[in-house]
Amino acid sequence: MKRILIVDDSSMIRLVVSKAAKKAGYDIVEASNGKEGLEQLTKNEQISLILSDINMPIMDGIETVSYTHLRAHETREDL
């Protein structure tokens, strides 16, 4: 089953998006800010899609996506 990571500081937005995605057959992982999103991404390697808010506390969506993009291009030697 495809897994989606939903990152948003609004619990209501996460609930609405999560319900729609579950109804469509997706497995859902949630986080309330970018830092938590990256932690979830580390724990759940089978994430197929990240849906992220841009304006969030602690780490915003742009920082999260930038960091995720950089991590995706690391080699094992870099770790």
mmCIF file of the N, C-alpha and C atoms, coordinates in Angstrom:
data_MODEL
# 
_entry.id   MODEL 
# 
loop_
_atom_site.group_PDB 
_atom_site.id 
_atom_site.type_symbol 
_atom_site.label_atom_id 
_atom_site.label_alt_id 
_atom_site.label_comp_id 
_atom_site.label_asym_id 
_atom_site.label_entity_id 
_atom_site.label_seq_id 
_atom_site.pdbx_PDB_ins_code 
_atom_site.Cartn_x 
_atom_site.Cartn_y 
_atom_site.Cartn_z 
_atom_site.occupancy 
_atom_site.B_iso_or_equiv 
_atom_site.pdbx_formal_charge 
_atom_site.auth_seq_id 
_atom_site.auth_comp_id 
_atom_site.auth_asym_id 
_atom_site.auth_atom_id 
_atom_site.pdbx_PDB_model_num 
ATOM 1   N N  . MET A 1 1  ? 0.843   -1.181 0.000  1.00 0.00 ? 1  MET A N  1 
ATOM 2   C CA . MET A 1 1  ? 0.000   0.000  0.000  1.00 0.00 ? 1  MET A CA 1 
ATOM 3   C C  . MET A 1 1  ? 0.888   1.244  0.000  1.00 0.00 ? 1  MET A C  1 
ATOM 4   N N  . LYS A 1 2  ? 0.538   2.219  -0.796 1.00 0.00 ? 2  LYS A N  1 
ATOM 5   C CA . LYS A 1 2  ? 1.289   3.479  -0.857 1.00 0.00 ? 2  LYS A CA 1 
ATOM 6   C C  . LYS A 1 2  ? 1.073   4.257  0.432  1.00 0.00 ? 2  LYS A C  1 
ATOM 7   N N  . ARG A 1 3  ? 2.127   4.911  0.889  1.00 0.00 ? 3  ARG A N  1 
ATOM 8   C CA . ARG A 1 3  ? 2.068   5.663  2.143  1.00 0.00 ? 3  ARG A CA 1 
ATOM 9   C C  . ARG A 1 3  ? 2.313   7.141  1.875  1.00 0.00 ? 3  ARG A C  1 
ATOM 10  N N  . ILE A 1 4  ? 1.484   7.992  2.482  1.00 0.00 ? 4  ILE A N  1 
ATOM 11  C CA . ILE A 1 4  ? 1.593   9.442  2.342  1.00 0.00 ? 4  ILE A CA 1 
ATOM 12  C C  . ILE A 1 4  ? 1.937   10.054 3.696  1.00 0.00 ? 4  ILE A C  1 
ATOM 13  N N  . LEU A 1 5  ? 2.897   10.969 3.689  1.00 0.00 ? 5  LEU A N  1 
ATOM 14  C CA . LEU A 1 5  ? 3.236   11.745 4.877  1.00 0.00 ? 5  LEU A CA 1 
ATOM 15  C C  . LEU A 1 5  ? 2.554   13.101 4.753  1.00 0.00 ? 5  LEU A C  1 
ATOM 16  N N  . ILE A 1 6  ? 1.698   13.419 5.726  1.00 0.00 ? 6  ILE A N  1 
ATOM 17  C CA . ILE A 1 6  ? 0.999   14.698 5.761  1.00 0.00 ? 6  ILE A CA 1 
ATOM 18  C C  . ILE A 1 6  ? 1.645   15.544 6.852  1.00 0.00 ? 6  ILE A C  1 
ATOM 19  N N  . VAL A 1 7  ? 2.191   16.698 6.465  1.00 0.00 ? 7  VAL A N  1 
ATOM 20  C CA . VAL A 1 7  ? 2.874   17.580 7.408  1.00 0.00 ? 7  VAL A CA 1 
ATOM 21  C C  . VAL A 1 7  ? 2.139   18.917 7.422  1.00 0.00 ? 7  VAL A C  1 
ATOM 22  N N  . ASP A 1 8  ? 1.490   19.209 8.537  1.00 0.00 ? 8  ASP A N  1 
ATOM 23  C CA . ASP A 1 8  ? 0.739   20.467 8.673  1.00 0.00 ? 8  ASP A CA 1 
ATOM 24  C C  . ASP A 1 8  ? 0.559   20.764 10.147 1.00 0.00 ? 8  ASP A C  1 
ATOM 25  N N  . ASP A 1 9  ? 0.704   22.025 10.533 1.00 0.00 ? 9  ASP A N  1 
ATOM 26  C CA . ASP A 1 9  ? 0.525   22.385 11.933 1.00 0.00 ? 9  ASP A CA 1 
ATOM 27  C C  . ASP A 1 9  ? -0.940  22.445 12.339 1.00 0.00 ? 9  ASP A C  1 
ATOM 28  N N  . SER A 1 10 ? -1.843  22.413 11.395 1.00 0.00 ? 10 SER A N  1 
ATOM 29  C CA . SER A 1 10 ? -3.279  22.411 11.684 1.00 0.00 ? 10 SER A CA 1 
ATOM 30  C C  . SER A 1 10 ? -3.795  20.975 11.772 1.00 0.00 ? 10 SER A C  1 
ATOM 31  N N  . SER A 1 11 ? -4.240  20.589 12.948 1.00 0.00 ? 11 SER A N  1 
ATOM 32  C CA . SER A 1 11 ? -4.765  19.230 13.126 1.00 0.00 ? 11 SER A CA 1 
ATOM 33  C C  . SER A 1 11 ? -6.014  19.011 12.273 1.00 0.00 ? 11 SER A C  1 
ATOM 34  N N  . MET A 1 12 ? -6.789  20.064 12.050 1.00 0.00 ? 12 MET A N  1 
ATOM 35  C CA . MET A 1 12 ? -7.997  19.945 11.235 1.00 0.00 ? 12 MET A CA 1 
ATOM 36  C C  . MET A 1 12 ? -7.644  19.657 9.767  1.00 0.00 ? 12 MET A C  1 
ATOM 37  N N  . ILE A 1 13 ? -6.650  20.330 9.247  1.00 0.00 ? 13 ILE A N  1 
ATOM 38  C CA . ILE A 1 13 ? -6.215  20.079 7.871  1.00 0.00 ? 13 ILE A CA 1 
ATOM 39  C C  . ILE A 1 13 ? -5.694  18.652 7.751  1.00 0.00 ? 13 ILE A C  1 
ATOM 40  N N  . ARG A 1 14 ? -4.874  18.235 8.723  1.00 0.00 ? 14 ARG A N  1 
ATOM 41  C CA . ARG A 1 14 ? -4.358  16.857 8.695  1.00 0.00 ? 14 ARG A CA 1 
ATOM 42  C C  . ARG A 1 14 ? -5.500  15.856 8.717  1.00 0.00 ? 14 ARG A C  1 
ATOM 43  N N  . LEU A 1 15 ? -6.519  16.121 9.518  1.00 0.00 ? 15 LEU A N  1 
ATOM 44  C CA . LEU A 1 15 ? -7.676  15.221 9.608  1.00 0.00 ? 15 LEU A CA 1 
ATOM 45  C C  . LEU A 1 15 ? -8.417  15.118 8.283  1.00 0.00 ? 15 LEU A C  1 
ATOM 46  N N  . VAL A 1 16 ? -8.695  16.243 7.659  1.00 0.00 ? 16 VAL A N  1 
ATOM 47  C CA . VAL A 1 16 ? -9.434  16.259 6.395  1.00 0.00 ? 16 VAL A CA 1 
ATOM 48  C C  . VAL A 1 16 ? -8.652  15.551 5.287  1.00 0.00 ? 16 VAL A C  1 
ATOM 49  N N  . VAL A 1 17 ? -7.373  15.893 5.158  1.00 0.00 ? 17 VAL A N  1 
ATOM 50  C CA . VAL A 1 17 ? -6.544  15.287 4.111  1.00 0.00 ? 17 VAL A CA 1 
ATOM 51  C C  . VAL A 1 17 ? -6.370  13.794 4.383  1.00 0.00 ? 17 VAL A C  1 
ATOM 52  N N  . SER A 1 18 ? -6.163  13.452 5.638  1.00 0.00 ? 18 SER A N  1 
ATOM 53  C CA . SER A 1 18 ? -5.981  12.055 6.017  1.00 0.00 ? 18 SER A CA 1 
ATOM 54  C C  . SER A 1 18 ? -7.217  11.222 5.693  1.00 0.00 ? 18 SER A C  1 
ATOM 55  N N  . LYS A 1 19 ? -8.391  11.727 6.027  1.00 0.00 ? 19 LYS A N  1 
ATOM 56  C CA . LYS A 1 19 ? -9.633  10.996 5.738  1.00 0.00 ? 19 LYS A CA 1 
ATOM 57  C C  . LYS A 1 19 ? -9.799  10.755 4.243  1.00 0.00 ? 19 LYS A C  1 
ATOM 58  N N  . ALA A 1 20 ? -9.534  11.779 3.443  1.00 0.00 ? 20 ALA A N  1 
ATOM 59  C CA . ALA A 1 20 ? -9.667  11.646 1.987  1.00 0.00 ? 20 ALA A CA 1 
ATOM 60  C C  . ALA A 1 20 ? -8.660  10.636 1.443  1.00 0.00 ? 20 ALA A C  1 
ATOM 61  N N  . ALA A 1 21 ? -7.428  10.694 1.925  1.00 0.00 ? 21 ALA A N  1 
ATOM 62  C CA . ALA A 1 21 ? -6.397  9.784  1.440  1.00 0.00 ? 21 ALA A CA 1 
ATOM 63  C C  . ALA A 1 21 ? -6.677  8.344  1.872  1.00 0.00 ? 21 ALA A C  1 
ATOM 64  N N  . LYS A 1 22 ? -7.137  8.159  3.097  1.00 0.00 ? 22 LYS A N  1 
ATOM 65  C CA . LYS A 1 22 ? -7.476  6.809  3.566  1.00 0.00 ? 22 LYS A CA 1 
ATOM 66  C C  . LYS A 1 22 ? -8.622  6.232  2.752  1.00 0.00 ? 22 LYS A C  1 
ATOM 67  N N  . LYS A 1 23 ? -9.598  7.071  2.450  1.00 0.00 ? 23 LYS A N  1 
ATOM 68  C CA . LYS A 1 23 ? -10.738 6.631  1.648  1.00 0.00 ? 23 LYS A CA 1 
ATOM 69  C C  . LYS A 1 23 ? -10.281 6.188  0.251  1.00 0.00 ? 23 LYS A C  1 
ATOM 70  N N  . ALA A 1 24 ? -9.217  6.811  -0.250 1.00 0.00 ? 24 ALA A N  1 
ATOM 71  C CA . ALA A 1 24 ? -8.664  6.464  -1.564 1.00 0.00 ? 24 ALA A CA 1 
ATOM 72  C C  . ALA A 1 24 ? -7.720  5.263  -1.487 1.00 0.00 ? 24 ALA A C  1 
ATOM 73  N N  . GLY A 1 25 ? -7.516  4.732  -0.272 1.00 0.00 ? 25 GLY A N  1 
ATOM 74  C CA . GLY A 1 25 ? -6.712  3.522  -0.128 1.00 0.00 ? 25 GLY A CA 1 
ATOM 75  C C  . GLY A 1 25 ? -5.265  3.712  0.270  1.00 0.00 ? 25 GLY A C  1 
ATOM 76  N N  . TYR A 1 26 ? -4.912  4.897  0.737  1.00 0.00 ? 26 TYR A N  1 
ATOM 77  C CA . TYR A 1 26 ? -3.532  5.161  1.129  1.00 0.00 ? 26 TYR A CA 1 
ATOM 78  C C  . TYR A 1 26 ? -3.339  4.962  2.629  1.00 0.00 ? 26 TYR A C  1 
ATOM 79  N N  . ASP A 1 27 ? -2.135  4.575  2.998  1.00 0.00 ? 27 ASP A N  1 
ATOM 80  C CA . ASP A 1 27 ? -1.715  4.515  4.389  1.00 0.00 ? 27 ASP A CA 1 
ATOM 81  C C  . ASP A 1 27 ? -1.183  5.905  4.729  1.00 0.00 ? 27 ASP A C  1 
ATOM 82  N N  . ILE A 1 28 ? -1.481  6.405  5.916  1.00 0.00 ? 28 ILE A N  1 
ATOM 83  C CA . ILE A 1 28 ? -1.150  7.788  6.277  1.00 0.00 ? 28 ILE A CA 1 
ATOM 84  C C  . ILE A 1 28 ? -0.213  7.850  7.474  1.00 0.00 ? 28 ILE A C  1 
ATOM 85  N N  . VAL A 1 29 ? 0.756   8.750  7.376  1.00 0.00 ? 29 VAL A N  1 
ATOM 86  C CA . VAL A 1 29 ? 1.635   9.107  8.479  1.00 0.00 ? 29 VAL A CA 1 
ATOM 87  C C  . VAL A 1 29 ? 1.506   10.621 8.622  1.00 0.00 ? 29 VAL A C  1 
ATOM 88  N N  . GLU A 1 30 ? 1.417   11.106 9.867  1.00 0.00 ? 30 GLU A N  1 
ATOM 89  C CA . GLU A 1 30 ? 1.210   12.543 10.091 1.00 0.00 ? 30 GLU A CA 1 
ATOM 90  C C  . GLU A 1 30 ? 2.320   13.155 10.929 1.00 0.00 ? 30 GLU A C  1 
ATOM 91  N N  . ALA A 1 31 ? 2.514   14.462 10.721 1.00 0.00 ? 31 ALA A N  1 
ATOM 92  C CA . ALA A 1 31 ? 3.450   15.248 11.523 1.00 0.00 ? 31 ALA A CA 1 
ATOM 93  C C  . ALA A 1 31 ? 2.924   16.679 11.606 1.00 0.00 ? 31 ALA A C  1 
ATOM 94  N N  . SER A 1 32 ? 3.205   17.362 12.729 1.00 0.00 ? 32 SER A N  1 
ATOM 95  C CA . SER A 1 32 ? 2.670   18.708 12.925 1.00 0.00 ? 32 SER A CA 1 
ATOM 96  C C  . SER A 1 32 ? 3.645   19.826 12.571 1.00 0.00 ? 32 SER A C  1 
ATOM 97  N N  . ASN A 1 33 ? 4.870   19.469 12.190 1.00 0.00 ? 33 ASN A N  1 
ATOM 98  C CA . ASN A 1 33 ? 5.832   20.471 11.706 1.00 0.00 ? 33 ASN A CA 1 
ATOM 99  C C  . ASN A 1 33 ? 6.911   19.754 10.911 1.00 0.00 ? 33 ASN A C  1 
ATOM 100 N N  . GLY A 1 34 ? 7.762   20.513 10.268 1.00 0.00 ? 34 GLY A N  1 
ATOM 101 C CA . GLY A 1 34 ? 8.773   19.926 9.404  1.00 0.00 ? 34 GLY A CA 1 
ATOM 102 C C  . GLY A 1 34 ? 9.751   19.019 10.124 1.00 0.00 ? 34 GLY A C  1 
ATOM 103 N N  . LYS A 1 35 ? 10.128  19.390 11.335 1.00 0.00 ? 35 LYS A N  1 
ATOM 104 C CA . LYS A 1 35 ? 11.066  18.561 12.099 1.00 0.00 ? 35 LYS A CA 1 
ATOM 105 C C  . LYS A 1 35 ? 10.444  17.194 12.374 1.00 0.00 ? 35 LYS A C  1 
ATOM 106 N N  . GLU A 1 36 ? 9.190   17.179 12.814 1.00 0.00 ? 36 GLU A N  1 
ATOM 107 C CA . GLU A 1 36 ? 8.497   15.908 13.045 1.00 0.00 ? 36 GLU A CA 1 
ATOM 108 C C  . GLU A 1 36 ? 8.332   15.140 11.734 1.00 0.00 ? 36 GLU A C  1 
ATOM 109 N N  . GLY A 1 37 ? 8.111   15.863 10.652 1.00 0.00 ? 37 GLY A N  1 
ATOM 110 C CA . GLY A 1 37 ? 7.978   15.235 9.347  1.00 0.00 ? 37 GLY A CA 1 
ATOM 111 C C  . GLY A 1 37 ? 9.241   14.489 8.958  1.00 0.00 ? 37 GLY A C  1 
ATOM 112 N N  . LEU A 1 38 ? 10.395  15.110 9.190  1.00 0.00 ? 38 LEU A N  1 
ATOM 113 C CA . LEU A 1 38 ? 11.668  14.457 8.873  1.00 0.00 ? 38 LEU A CA 1 
ATOM 114 C C  . LEU A 1 38 ? 11.886  13.239 9.761  1.00 0.00 ? 38 LEU A C  1 
ATOM 115 N N  . GLU A 1 39 ? 11.466  13.336 11.024 1.00 0.00 ? 39 GLU A N  1 
ATOM 116 C CA . GLU A 1 39 ? 11.576  12.191 11.925 1.00 0.00 ? 39 GLU A CA 1 
ATOM 117 C C  . GLU A 1 39 ? 10.704  11.040 11.421 1.00 0.00 ? 39 GLU A C  1 
ATOM 118 N N  . GLN A 1 40 ? 9.484   11.356 10.982 1.00 0.00 ? 40 GLN A N  1 
ATOM 119 C CA . GLN A 1 40 ? 8.588   10.325 10.450 1.00 0.00 ? 40 GLN A CA 1 
ATOM 120 C C  . GLN A 1 40 ? 9.157   9.726  9.162  1.00 0.00 ? 40 GLN A C  1 
ATOM 121 N N  . LEU A 1 41 ? 9.768   10.560 8.356  1.00 0.00 ? 41 LEU A N  1 
ATOM 122 C CA . LEU A 1 41 ? 10.364  10.094 7.104  1.00 0.00 ? 41 LEU A CA 1 
ATOM 123 C C  . LEU A 1 41 ? 11.498  9.106  7.386  1.00 0.00 ? 41 LEU A C  1 
ATOM 124 N N  . THR A 1 42 ? 12.248  9.357  8.438  1.00 0.00 ? 42 THR A N  1 
ATOM 125 C CA . THR A 1 42 ? 13.328  8.458  8.837  1.00 0.00 ? 42 THR A CA 1 
ATOM 126 C C  . THR A 1 42 ? 12.776  7.128  9.341  1.00 0.00 ? 42 THR A C  1 
ATOM 127 N N  . LYS A 1 43 ? 11.686  7.174  10.092 1.00 0.00 ? 43 LYS A N  1 
ATOM 128 C CA . LYS A 1 43 ? 11.071  5.958  10.644 1.00 0.00 ? 43 LYS A CA 1 
ATOM 129 C C  . LYS A 1 43 ? 10.323  5.151  9.590  1.00 0.00 ? 43 LYS A C  1 
ATOM 130 N N  . ASN A 1 44 ? 9.780   5.819  8.592  1.00 0.00 ? 44 ASN A N  1 
ATOM 131 C CA . ASN A 1 44 ? 8.920   5.187  7.583  1.00 0.00 ? 44 ASN A CA 1 
ATOM 132 C C  . ASN A 1 44 ? 9.541   5.356  6.205  1.00 0.00 ? 44 ASN A C  1 
ATOM 133 N N  . GLU A 1 45 ? 10.430  4.452  5.844  1.00 0.00 ? 45 GLU A N  1 
ATOM 134 C CA . GLU A 1 45 ? 11.155  4.581  4.587  1.00 0.00 ? 45 GLU A CA 1 
ATOM 135 C C  . GLU A 1 45 ? 10.277  4.376  3.356  1.00 0.00 ? 45 GLU A C  1 
ATOM 136 N N  . GLN A 1 46 ? 9.115   3.820  3.511  1.00 0.00 ? 46 GLN A N  1 
ATOM 137 C CA . GLN A 1 46 ? 8.254   3.516  2.368  1.00 0.00 ? 46 GLN A CA 1 
ATOM 138 C C  . GLN A 1 46 ? 7.286   4.649  2.026  1.00 0.00 ? 46 GLN A C  1 
ATOM 139 N N  . ILE A 1 47 ? 7.625   5.882  2.363  1.00 0.00 ? 47 ILE A N  1 
ATOM 140 C CA . ILE A 1 47 ? 6.768   7.024  2.049  1.00 0.00 ? 47 ILE A CA 1 
ATOM 141 C C  . ILE A 1 47 ? 6.865   7.323  0.555  1.00 0.00 ? 47 ILE A C  1 
ATOM 142 N N  . SER A 1 48 ? 5.709   7.368  -0.102 1.00 0.00 ? 48 SER A N  1 
ATOM 143 C CA . SER A 1 48 ? 5.661   7.614  -1.546 1.00 0.00 ? 48 SER A CA 1 
ATOM 144 C C  . SER A 1 48 ? 5.445   9.084  -1.881 1.00 0.00 ? 48 SER A C  1 
ATOM 145 N N  . LEU A 1 49 ? 4.806   9.814  -0.961 1.00 0.00 ? 49 LEU A N  1 
ATOM 146 C CA . LEU A 1 49 ? 4.442   11.205 -1.236 1.00 0.00 ? 49 LEU A CA 1 
ATOM 147 C C  . LEU A 1 49 ? 4.437   11.995 0.061  1.00 0.00 ? 49 LEU A C  1 
ATOM 148 N N  . ILE A 1 50 ? 4.916   13.235 -0.010 1.00 0.00 ? 50 ILE A N  1 
ATOM 149 C CA . ILE A 1 50 ? 4.851   14.148 1.141  1.00 0.00 ? 50 ILE A CA 1 
ATOM 150 C C  . ILE A 1 50 ? 3.947   15.308 0.758  1.00 0.00 ? 50 ILE A C  1 
ATOM 151 N N  . LEU A 1 51 ? 2.905   15.528 1.555  1.00 0.00 ? 51 LEU A N  1 
ATOM 152 C CA . LEU A 1 51 ? 2.033   16.704 1.410  1.00 0.00 ? 51 LEU A CA 1 
ATOM 153 C C  . LEU A 1 51 ? 2.349   17.612 2.584  1.00 0.00 ? 51 LEU A C  1 
ATOM 154 N N  . SER A 1 52 ? 2.844   18.803 2.297  1.00 0.00 ? 52 SER A N  1 
ATOM 155 C CA . SER A 1 52 ? 3.303   19.670 3.373  1.00 0.00 ? 52 SER A CA 1 
ATOM 156 C C  . SER A 1 52 ? 2.763   21.088 3.248  1.00 0.00 ? 52 SER A C  1 
ATOM 157 N N  . ASP A 1 53 ? 2.395   21.643 4.387  1.00 0.00 ? 53 ASP A N  1 
ATOM 158 C CA . ASP A 1 53 ? 2.088   23.058 4.508  1.00 0.00 ? 53 ASP A CA 1 
ATOM 159 C C  . ASP A 1 53 ? 3.406   23.812 4.345  1.00 0.00 ? 53 ASP A C  1 
ATOM 160 N N  . ILE A 1 54 ? 3.345   25.049 3.955  1.00 0.00 ? 54 ILE A N  1 
ATOM 161 C CA . ILE A 1 54 ? 4.575   25.839 3.833  1.00 0.00 ? 54 ILE A CA 1 
ATOM 162 C C  . ILE A 1 54 ? 4.862   26.593 5.119  1.00 0.00 ? 54 ILE A C  1 
ATOM 163 N N  . ASN A 1 55 ? 3.848   27.232 5.690  1.00 0.00 ? 55 ASN A N  1 
ATOM 164 C CA . ASN A 1 55 ? 4.026   28.071 6.866  1.00 0.00 ? 55 ASN A CA 1 
ATOM 165 C C  . ASN A 1 55 ? 3.732   27.282 8.134  1.00 0.00 ? 55 ASN A C  1 
ATOM 166 N N  . MET A 1 56 ? 4.814   26.822 8.811  1.00 0.00 ? 56 MET A N  1 
ATOM 167 C CA . MET A 1 56 ? 4.680   26.046 10.040 1.00 0.00 ? 56 MET A CA 1 
ATOM 168 C C  . MET A 1 56 ? 5.759   26.471 11.029 1.00 0.00 ? 56 MET A C  1 
ATOM 169 N N  . PRO A 1 57 ? 5.525   26.225 12.307 1.00 0.00 ? 57 PRO A N  1 
ATOM 170 C CA . PRO A 1 57 ? 6.556   26.522 13.303 1.00 0.00 ? 57 PRO A CA 1 
ATOM 171 C C  . PRO A 1 57 ? 7.669   25.480 13.267 1.00 0.00 ? 57 PRO A C  1 
ATOM 172 N N  . ILE A 1 58 ? 8.754   25.783 13.912 1.00 0.00 ? 58 ILE A N  1 
ATOM 173 C CA . ILE A 1 58 ? 9.932   24.939 14.092 1.00 0.00 ? 58 ILE A CA 1 
ATOM 174 C C  . ILE A 1 58 ? 10.694  24.748 12.781 1.00 0.00 ? 58 ILE A C  1 
ATOM 175 N N  . MET A 1 59 ? 10.092  24.115 11.780 1.00 0.00 ? 59 MET A N  1 
ATOM 176 C CA . MET A 1 59 ? 10.714  23.958 10.461 1.00 0.00 ? 59 MET A CA 1 
ATOM 177 C C  . MET A 1 59 ? 9.597   24.060 9.436  1.00 0.00 ? 59 MET A C  1 
ATOM 178 N N  . ASP A 1 60 ? 9.707   25.052 8.540  1.00 0.00 ? 60 ASP A N  1 
ATOM 179 C CA . ASP A 1 60 ? 8.626   25.239 7.566  1.00 0.00 ? 60 ASP A CA 1 
ATOM 180 C C  . ASP A 1 60 ? 8.711   24.241 6.419  1.00 0.00 ? 60 ASP A C  1 
ATOM 181 N N  . GLY A 1 61 ? 7.718   24.254 5.560  1.00 0.00 ? 61 GLY A N  1 
ATOM 182 C CA . GLY A 1 61 ? 7.630   23.299 4.462  1.00 0.00 ? 61 GLY A CA 1 
ATOM 183 C C  . GLY A 1 61 ? 8.766   23.408 3.469  1.00 0.00 ? 61 GLY A C  1 
ATOM 184 N N  . ILE A 1 62 ? 9.223   24.623 3.192  1.00 0.00 ? 62 ILE A N  1 
ATOM 185 C CA . ILE A 1 62 ? 10.323  24.822 2.245  1.00 0.00 ? 62 ILE A CA 1 
ATOM 186 C C  . ILE A 1 62 ? 11.602  24.194 2.789  1.00 0.00 ? 62 ILE A C  1 
ATOM 187 N N  . GLU A 1 63 ? 11.902  24.446 4.067  1.00 0.00 ? 63 GLU A N  1 
ATOM 188 C CA . GLU A 1 63 ? 13.084  23.841 4.688  1.00 0.00 ? 63 GLU A CA 1 
ATOM 189 C C  . GLU A 1 63 ? 12.973  22.313 4.675  1.00 0.00 ? 63 GLU A C  1 
ATOM 190 N N  . THR A 1 64 ? 11.800  21.807 4.970  1.00 0.00 ? 64 THR A N  1 
ATOM 191 C CA . THR A 1 64 ? 11.579  20.363 5.016  1.00 0.00 ? 64 THR A CA 1 
ATOM 192 C C  . THR A 1 64 ? 11.829  19.722 3.662  1.00 0.00 ? 64 THR A C  1 
ATOM 193 N N  . VAL A 1 65 ? 11.237  20.297 2.629  1.00 0.00 ? 65 VAL A N  1 
ATOM 194 C CA . VAL A 1 65 ? 11.401  19.741 1.285  1.00 0.00 ? 65 VAL A CA 1 
ATOM 195 C C  . VAL A 1 65 ? 12.850  19.864 0.830  1.00 0.00 ? 65 VAL A C  1 
ATOM 196 N N  . SER A 1 66 ? 13.485  20.988 1.116  1.00 0.00 ? 66 SER A N  1 
ATOM 197 C CA . SER A 1 66 ? 14.900  21.179 0.739  1.00 0.00 ? 66 SER A CA 1 
ATOM 198 C C  . SER A 1 66 ? 15.776  20.143 1.417  1.00 0.00 ? 66 SER A C  1 
ATOM 199 N N  . TYR A 1 67 ? 15.556  19.932 2.702  1.00 0.00 ? 67 TYR A N  1 
ATOM 200 C CA . TYR A 1 67 ? 16.340  18.959 3.445  1.00 0.00 ? 67 TYR A CA 1 
ATOM 201 C C  . TYR A 1 67 ? 16.081  17.551 2.918  1.00 0.00 ? 67 TYR A C  1 
ATOM 202 N N  . THR A 1 68 ? 14.832  17.229 2.643  1.00 0.00 ? 68 THR A N  1 
ATOM 203 C CA . THR A 1 68 ? 14.466  15.916 2.119  1.00 0.00 ? 68 THR A CA 1 
ATOM 204 C C  . THR A 1 68 ? 15.109  15.693 0.759  1.00 0.00 ? 68 THR A C  1 
ATOM 205 N N  . HIS A 1 69 ? 15.102  16.707 -0.085 1.00 0.00 ? 69 HIS A N  1 
ATOM 206 C CA . HIS A 1 69 ? 15.713  16.621 -1.411 1.00 0.00 ? 69 HIS A CA 1 
ATOM 207 C C  . HIS A 1 69 ? 17.213  16.335 -1.292 1.00 0.00 ? 69 HIS A C  1 
ATOM 208 N N  . LEU A 1 70 ? 17.873  17.029 -0.380 1.00 0.00 ? 70 LEU A N  1 
ATOM 209 C CA . LEU A 1 70 ? 19.310  16.820 -0.189 1.00 0.00 ? 70 LEU A CA 1 
ATOM 210 C C  . LEU A 1 70 ? 19.595  15.414 0.317  1.00 0.00 ? 70 LEU A C  1 
ATOM 211 N N  . ARG A 1 71 ? 18.780  14.943 1.267  1.00 0.00 ? 71 ARG A N  1 
ATOM 212 C CA . ARG A 1 71 ? 18.975  13.604 1.826  1.00 0.00 ? 71 ARG A CA 1 
ATOM 213 C C  . ARG A 1 71 ? 18.771  12.528 0.762  1.00 0.00 ? 71 ARG A C  1 
ATOM 214 N N  . ALA A 1 72 ? 17.855  12.755 -0.170 1.00 0.00 ? 72 ALA A N  1 
ATOM 215 C CA . ALA A 1 72 ? 17.574  11.772 -1.214 1.00 0.00 ? 72 ALA A CA 1 
ATOM 216 C C  . ALA A 1 72 ? 18.764  11.592 -2.134 1.00 0.00 ? 72 ALA A C  1 
ATOM 217 N N  . HIS A 1 73 ? 19.644  12.585 -2.205 1.00 0.00 ? 73 HIS A N  1 
ATOM 218 C CA . HIS A 1 73 ? 20.786  12.512 -3.110 1.00 0.00 ? 73 HIS A CA 1 
ATOM 219 C C  . HIS A 1 73 ? 22.086  12.125 -2.412 1.00 0.00 ? 73 HIS A C  1 
ATOM 220 N N  . GLU A 1 74 ? 22.026  11.846 -1.109 1.00 0.00 ? 74 GLU A N  1 
ATOM 221 C CA . GLU A 1 74 ? 23.213  11.401 -0.405 1.00 0.00 ? 74 GLU A CA 1 
ATOM 222 C C  . GLU A 1 74 ? 23.548  9.971  -0.805 1.00 0.00 ? 74 GLU A C  1 
ATOM 223 N N  . THR A 1 75 ? 24.818  9.666  -0.765 1.00 0.00 ? 75 THR A N  1 
ATOM 224 C CA . THR A 1 75 ? 25.233  8.290  -0.991 1.00 0.00 ? 75 THR A CA 1 
ATOM 225 C C  . THR A 1 75 ? 25.485  7.635  0.342  1.00 0.00 ? 75 THR A C  1 
ATOM 226 N N  . ARG A 1 76 ? 25.577  6.348  0.369  1.00 0.00 ? 76 ARG A N  1 
ATOM 227 C CA . ARG A 1 76 ? 25.862  5.623  1.614  1.00 0.00 ? 76 ARG A CA 1 
ATOM 228 C C  . ARG A 1 76 ? 27.198  6.078  2.217  1.00 0.00 ? 76 ARG A C  1 
ATOM 229 N N  . GLU A 1 77 ? 28.149  6.444  1.392  1.00 0.00 ? 77 GLU A N  1 
ATOM 230 C CA . GLU A 1 77 ? 29.443  6.895  1.878  1.00 0.00 ? 77 GLU A CA 1 
ATOM 231 C C  . GLU A 1 77 ? 29.316  8.208  2.642  1.00 0.00 ? 77 GLU A C  1 
ATOM 232 N N  . ASP A 1 78 ? 28.296  9.020  2.285  1.00 0.00 ? 78 ASP A N  1 
ATOM 233 C CA . ASP A 1 78 ? 28.094  10.302 2.964  1.00 0.00 ? 78 ASP A CA 1 
ATOM 234 C C  . ASP A 1 78 ? 27.521  10.121 4.362  1.00 0.00 ? 78 ASP A C  1 
ATOM 235 N N  . LEU A 1 79 ? 26.882  8.973  4.598  1.00 0.00 ? 79 LEU A N  1 
ATOM 236 C CA . LEU A 1 79 ? 26.219  8.758  5.891  1.00 0.00 ? 79 LEU A CA 1 
ATOM 237 C C  . LEU A 1 79 ? 27.211  8.381  6.912  1.00 0.00 ? 79 LEU A C  1 
# 
